Amino acid sequence: MLSNEELEYLKHKLGREPNSLELSMVEAEWSEHCSYKSSKPYLKAFNTQGKYVLIGPGYDAGVLAIDDMLITVHIESHNHPSAVEPYGGAATGVGGVIRDILSMGSRPIALLNGLRFGDIEKDSSARWLFKHVVRGIADYGNCIGVPTVAGEVEFDNSFDNYCLVDVACIGLIDKDKLVLMQADAKDLIIIAGNSTGKDGIHGASFASKVLDDADSNRSAVQIPDPFMGKLLIDATMECVNARCVKAIKDLGGGGLACCLSELADKLGKGMSIDLANLHLREHMSVEEIMISESQERMLYIVEPSRLSTFKEIMDKYEIPYSILGYVTDDGYLDIKYDGRKIAKIKASIVANAPIAKRKARKPKYLEEIPVREPDGYNEGNIAEYLLSLLSDPSIASKEWVYRQYDHEVGLRTVIKPGYHDAAVIRLSDNKFLAVKLDGNSKHCYLDPYNGAMGCFAEACRNVIAVGAEPIAMVDHLQFGSPEDEHVFYTFVESVKGLADYGRYMQIPCVGGKVSFYNETKYGAIKPTPVVCILGLIDSYSKIVKDRAKDGDMLVIVGLTKDEMGGSEYYEYIHKIQSSNVPRVDLEYDKAVMHAMLELIDGRVVRAIHDCSKGGFGVALAEMCINSSIGAYVNLDRIPNTCSRLDNLIFSESHSRFLIAVSKDNLSRVEYTLSKYSKGNNGIHYSVIGYFNSSDSIVLEHGSSTIGLSLDKAIDAYSSNIPRLMDHA
């Protein structure tokens, strides 16, 4: 619903009272989900320019130019629908972001997802949501033949009775076939795909309400149809190759109301529409027709002389289509039904909501949470703590998830999910794209600025760990109500953290999404910015995809600090919160990044793993588990400023990597790292141990030794999520 101020603004712009259809259209477009009316002023802080950027934010997808290829990327969420009906909600989220990629004329080649749920160890409803969201993503992606190559899953009680479902899509197109928004008067407006029905009519408005009664809202969720989705992909690509479409747009949030107004406004044109021409599934009012969010529908602008070619292609794939109207030069949406005029309104009025003036005030809890340490800590329990962390659902193996995805269809996947820090897909014989999506709600709740910056930094480390230079990012910013000044403060600070990191590192933002009103009857979710990083690798030989081998030396890069706030160790093991969240030192982080890229360019490292959730202890265990190999480490050799042994092992300080290096290459690695260790802000590194063929992980500290069976580590890491989901 429009506020009183917005309604008065609309009346002023129209010079009259809006009719019911115009009001429905404006309400859909001016919803927070579609209009960005709270967030738009702050998003201008992002750096959007870069070496590879062809098109930044403002289109259905960002576009990067690499040689003669164009890479498209976009990210979307389907949070509320997935919490209401997880299978259909998640599936339609995948379909929606794929159609955004199609809208640029590009073929989707890879999917990623970021998922958030409540405590699956204690809450059966969280397990139910988790099970069916994953199944919905898998079934849709597998049916349409687009591989799901990477993702991440986080569990936290702020998501109890709710979930976040983020999906990113990567597309590929030849440089000369990019479809930009262009049209001339008399060009035809055609809707192709599924019939329009009443499903999803209230989808956008529900996204701005507290989720109370899921059962009563299930009928509002859109119905996925992956088979039509696949046909639309193939037909659209054939239309692009035949050059018979001048503009393409997905019918997503807000349905026809938003699609027509946004496209007309972007084109600087008007549109004459007759809704009686649209193919429908059932009898509907004109208001319902305009705001329906039925899935698998696309809008195409077609020059009349190319109509026969367009029809032939759609008929070939047996895709229904309707000629809805034509483009005009007057800037109006002139809407008729059976020739009877039912609305006439400037597209620019509908497409441009007035900016909401929000207040931001620092929440009291950010002042009240102290720097804490766990009570009852015992050094003798370190091995047990590490085993528990390996079974923590936010850390444990996500094989239960990714084994349900077809991640090899299309034959582009070089590094598959589960074994390395990021996925790698083939673009051409000598160009490869690394992709990773990351977030950390615990860090962002305790320190929105530094937590968000840390999410960006971690995602960059992950693509660097497979040999890629970060070249662009898209983000998804998810919060509670922007009308709550404390929630809005966390949004503003998160944007500042992301923007500051991107500008300093010269990594442009090429697109993104904002999702507010993520709340349940228990309150707002924790602030959850999610960052998807794209990295470029210019040679197959530079892809770091090996695993550690017997006799390899273990080198750590970076400094470990007493930064335990939001750590899995504190929150999962000891159930405490502390305010000292890890902070990114920008200059130090850039130096570490450059040092790692130089090592990779010199082809002197065997395997790389970043330190993040669970700290050094978990990173080492994961390297051993993935390589099926033991290790010996002298903890006293780790560069650190820690006051306690458990902090040294489990701190989640940024800018740290573990490297497996053959003895033959160790001197070259040390020489390269030594160049970056000079001066006041020089980076830290040390040879701290080696990998061996034993069946244990041994950590030596002073005169004491901590031992962990590799078999027990593997069991803890791999068995907890499948065991829990056996009872879902």
TAUR-V733973 format. One record per helix or strand. SS is the DSSP state (H for helix, E for strand). FROM is the first residue (numbers start at 0). TO is the last residue. If there is no record, write none. Layout:
ss-><SS	SS>
from-><FROM	FROM>
to-><TO	TO>
This chain:
ss-><H	H	H	H	E	E	E	H	H	E	H	E	H	E	H	E	E	H	E	H	H	E	H	E	H	E	H	E	H	E	E	E	H	H	H	H	E	E	E	H	H	E	H	E	E	E	E	H	E	E	E	H	E	H	E	H	E	H	E	H	E	H	E	E	E	H>
from-><3	19	31	39	52	61	68	78	85	106	123	147	156	163	174	187	195	202	210	213	225	246	254	269	274	279	285	296	303	320	331	339	346	363	378	398	412	422	431	440	447	468	484	507	518	522	527	539	552	559	564	567	580	585	606	614	629	634	639	644	656	662	684	695	703	709>
to-><13	28	34	42	54	65	76	83	101	116	143	154	158	173	176	192	195	205	210	219	241	249	266	273	276	279	290	301	315	327	336	345	350	367	390	401	414	425	438	445	463	477	504	514	519	523	536	541	556	559	564	572	580	600	609	626	633	636	639	649	660	674	691	700	708	724>
